[in-house]
Amino acid sequence: MWKMELQQLRYFQTVARLEHMTQAAEELNITQPALSRTISRLEEDIGVPLFERKGRHIRLNRYGEIFLAHLERSFLELDQAKKKINDLARLETGSVSIATTNVSIFPSLVSSFLRQYPDVRIRQYLRSDINMYHLLEKGDIDLCISSEPVEGPDIEWDPLFSEQLLLLVPREERFIQRKEIRLMEMAEEKFISGNAIYDSANGLESLCQKAGFTPKISFEGNDSVVIGEMVSLGLGISFIPSLLWEKFSDIIKDRLHVLNITDPVCTVTTGISRIKDRYLPAAANTFYAYAIHKAWDHKGNRV
């Protein structure tokens, strides 16, 4: 049975490359007699000579060439295994920092990811789309999840999930008998813009302009609870993603009402962003790939 050691094999590889025992010994920082004994033991283990010796110069024979070819393939496999193990170790003990705008799919995305990678730590930061790019650029966060592409020349944004936007209105007599509405009918109403509902006032303005008017925005905020309270008090109307309404309608339906918007069709697409060509830690890279390569059902759940 062969009793070859990894060090023996590394020594053999160096001697085969240099074809000179003294030079190989100097590179390996061992004595030439010690290297010669190591190579002799390797040949004894294999049962055939691996070199042709001519004074101080040696060269591989046909046995040595065959052995070296298989050895280098084996070293390549070992190196790949080491890289994979190191990546896995970093993944299992790693963390992912993600800035979000409180999008509705985030909880289901994180929960499904953590079921598969339970040792990864997720750090969420609630941010507006205005400063997301700066956080990415400085490296303060790994990824962004938002319902508008984060703007920047070196940003890569991949869509994850699209859903319908509903019109969030107070539970008043003029609304509760209706199920749908043309957005133009709300041209004289005050609007509440929320980063937690639609990422910026620009997004709200864009939707209203498609309908043919410029909205009167009375308030901007990023707390969906506060926005809901303001709408329920009759201080304005707002947009809400259908999935977010489904999750909270049982709690707030006695004070709020939603209408389907028939014209224009209003949707919001949530996506994930990162800096192009920047190294991502193993855990963050795995999360990014997991998010963009998995399918979503109509309720924003992984399938």
HUURJO-V571291 format. One record per helix or strand of 2 or more residues. SS is the DSSP state (helix for helix, strand for strand). FROM is the first residue (numbers start at 1). TO is the last residue. Records with the same first field share a line. If there is no record, write none. Layout:
SS: FROM-TO + FROM-TO
//
This chain:
helix: 6-18 + 21-28 + 32-46 + 62-92 + 106-116 + 129-138 + 173-176 + 183-186 + 201-211 + 224-232 + 242-252 + 282-293
strand: 51-54 + 57-60 + 95-100 + 121-126 + 143-146 + 155-170 + 180-182 + 190-194 + 216-221 + 237-241 + 256-263 + 267-275
//
